[in-house]
Amino acid sequence: MGDPVALGKPQRQHRIVGILGAQAVTSQARLVELLAAAGITATQATVSRDLDELGALKVRVPGGDTVYAIPELAFEQVAPDDHLRRVFSDWVVEVTRSANLLVLRTPPGSAHVVGSALDRSRLAQVVGTVAGDDTVLVVVAEHADAAEVATRLRALAGLDRP
């Protein structure tokens, strides 16, 4: 195998999901080693953030060991506010509104991370999201004030600062 490469976050997280699905990984250090064996450079701090964003859990397996696992139905997990704030501050660069629709802009390849975090937050005002490459369409519920939701999402992204 060639020299290790530093993949973009979405590609690295995809590989992490694949590794965790294929074998038992008991520690972040072991995951860093497995990524390196696959030719992917990542620090333990980076892997820690990736596991958090992916919603990875430590689960007990027969024999008593605990291993990392990604829930099959990640949409059933609720993203805590601090996770949503971190994702938005890292990835959302613009929030615009048209009637009950919001458009969130992200760097290329990042929209799905933002859409997934917003879906998992289960905000009562949000009916759902559709994520492309660098754009997330957010459908705001009829009963909600879309302008207020846009203001809240701007604040989460840190875009309300002068």
C-alpha positions as CSV (number, residue, x, y, z in Angstrom):
1,M,0.0,0.0,0.0
2,G,1.2,3.6,-0.7
3,D,1.8,6.4,1.7
4,P,-1.1,7.2,4.1
5,V,-3.4,9.9,2.9
6,A,-5.6,12.4,4.8
7,L,-9.1,11.9,3.5
8,G,-11.8,14.5,3.8
9,K,-14.1,14.2,6.7
10,P,-17.1,12.6,4.9
11,Q,-14.8,10.0,3.2
12,R,-13.0,9.2,6.5
13,Q,-16.3,8.9,8.4
14,H,-17.6,6.5,5.7
15,R,-14.5,4.4,6.1
16,I,-14.9,4.4,9.9
17,V,-18.5,3.1,9.5
18,G,-17.2,0.4,7.3
19,I,-14.5,-0.7,9.7
20,L,-16.9,-0.7,12.7
21,G,-19.4,-2.8,10.7
22,A,-16.7,-5.3,9.7
23,Q,-14.8,-5.9,12.9
24,A,-14.8,-5.4,16.7
25,V,-13.0,-2.2,17.6
26,T,-12.5,-1.7,21.3
27,S,-10.6,1.6,21.4
28,Q,-10.0,4.8,19.5
29,A,-6.3,4.0,19.3
30,R,-7.1,0.7,17.6
31,L,-9.4,2.5,15.1
32,V,-6.5,4.9,14.3
33,E,-4.3,1.8,13.6
34,L,-7.0,0.2,11.4
35,L,-7.4,3.4,9.4
36,A,-3.6,3.6,9.0
37,A,-3.5,0.0,7.8
38,A,-6.1,1.1,5.2
39,G,-3.8,4.0,4.2
40,I,-5.7,6.7,5.9
41,T,-4.1,9.2,8.2
42,A,-6.1,10.3,11.3
43,T,-5.3,11.4,14.8
44,Q,-7.0,10.0,17.9
45,A,-8.6,13.4,18.5
46,T,-10.0,13.4,14.9
47,V,-11.3,9.8,15.3
48,S,-12.9,10.8,18.7
49,R,-14.8,13.7,17.0
50,D,-15.8,11.5,14.1
51,L,-17.2,8.8,16.4
52,D,-19.2,11.5,18.3
53,E,-20.6,12.9,15.1
54,L,-21.5,9.5,13.7
55,G,-23.4,8.7,16.9
56,A,-21.1,5.8,17.8
57,L,-21.9,4.0,21.0
58,K,-19.8,1.5,23.1
59,V,-21.8,-1.7,23.3
60,R,-21.0,-4.9,25.3
61,V,-20.5,-8.0,23.2
62,P,-20.5,-11.6,24.3
63,G,-17.3,-12.2,26.3
64,G,-17.7,-8.9,28.1
65,D,-15.7,-6.6,25.8
66,T,-17.1,-3.2,24.8
67,V,-16.8,-2.2,21.1
68,Y,-17.8,0.8,19.1
69,A,-21.0,0.4,17.0
70,I,-23.0,2.7,14.8
71,P,-26.7,2.3,15.4
72,E,-28.4,1.0,12.2
73,L,-31.1,3.5,12.5
74,A,-29.1,6.7,13.3
75,F,-32.2,8.8,12.6
76,E,-33.7,7.4,15.8
77,Q,-30.9,9.1,17.9
78,V,-31.6,12.6,19.1
79,A,-28.8,15.0,18.5
80,P,-28.2,17.0,21.7
81,D,-28.1,20.8,21.3
82,D,-24.4,21.0,21.8
83,H,-23.8,18.5,19.0
84,L,-26.1,20.5,16.7
85,R,-24.3,23.7,17.6
86,R,-20.9,22.2,16.9
87,V,-22.1,20.8,13.5
88,F,-23.7,24.1,12.5
89,S,-20.7,26.2,13.7
90,D,-18.3,23.9,11.7
91,W,-20.3,23.5,8.5
92,V,-23.1,26.0,8.0
93,V,-21.9,29.2,6.2
94,E,-25.2,30.7,5.2
95,V,-28.9,30.5,6.1
96,T,-31.6,32.0,3.9
97,R,-35.4,31.8,4.0
98,S,-38.2,31.8,1.4
99,A,-41.7,31.4,3.0
100,N,-41.5,28.2,5.0
101,L,-38.3,26.9,3.3
102,L,-34.8,27.5,4.6
103,V,-31.7,27.0,2.5
104,L,-28.5,26.2,4.4
105,R,-25.2,26.4,2.5
106,T,-22.2,24.4,3.5
107,P,-18.7,23.7,2.0
108,P,-18.8,21.1,-0.8
109,G,-19.5,17.5,0.4
110,S,-20.8,18.6,3.9
111,A,-24.5,19.1,3.5
112,H,-25.4,15.5,4.5
113,V,-23.7,16.0,7.9
114,V,-25.7,19.1,8.6
115,G,-29.0,17.6,7.3
116,S,-28.5,14.4,9.4
117,A,-27.8,16.4,12.6
118,L,-30.8,18.6,12.0
119,D,-33.0,15.5,11.3
120,R,-31.8,13.8,14.5
121,S,-32.4,17.0,16.6
122,R,-36.1,16.4,16.0
123,L,-36.9,20.1,16.3
124,A,-40.7,20.4,16.4
125,Q,-40.6,23.3,13.9
126,V,-38.8,21.2,11.2
127,V,-40.7,18.8,9.0
128,G,-37.6,17.5,7.3
129,T,-34.5,18.1,5.3
130,V,-33.1,17.3,1.9
131,A,-29.3,17.4,1.5
132,G,-27.4,17.8,-1.7
133,D,-23.6,18.4,-1.9
134,D,-23.3,21.9,-0.5
135,T,-27.0,22.8,0.2
136,V,-29.6,21.6,2.7
137,L,-33.2,22.4,2.1
138,V,-35.1,22.6,5.4
139,V,-38.9,22.4,5.4
140,V,-40.4,24.4,8.3
141,A,-43.8,23.3,9.6
142,E,-46.8,25.4,8.8
143,H,-47.5,26.1,12.5
144,A,-44.0,27.5,13.0
145,D,-42.5,30.9,12.3
146,A,-39.9,30.2,9.6
147,A,-38.1,33.5,10.3
148,E,-37.7,32.5,14.0
149,V,-36.3,29.1,12.9
150,A,-33.9,30.8,10.5
151,T,-32.7,33.1,13.3
152,R,-32.2,30.1,15.6
153,L,-30.2,28.2,13.0
154,R,-28.1,31.3,12.2
155,A,-27.3,31.6,15.9
156,L,-26.3,27.9,16.1
157,A,-24.0,28.5,13.2
158,G,-22.5,31.6,14.8
159,L,-23.7,33.7,11.8
160,D,-25.6,36.2,14.0
161,R,-22.3,37.8,15.2
162,P,-21.4,41.2,13.7
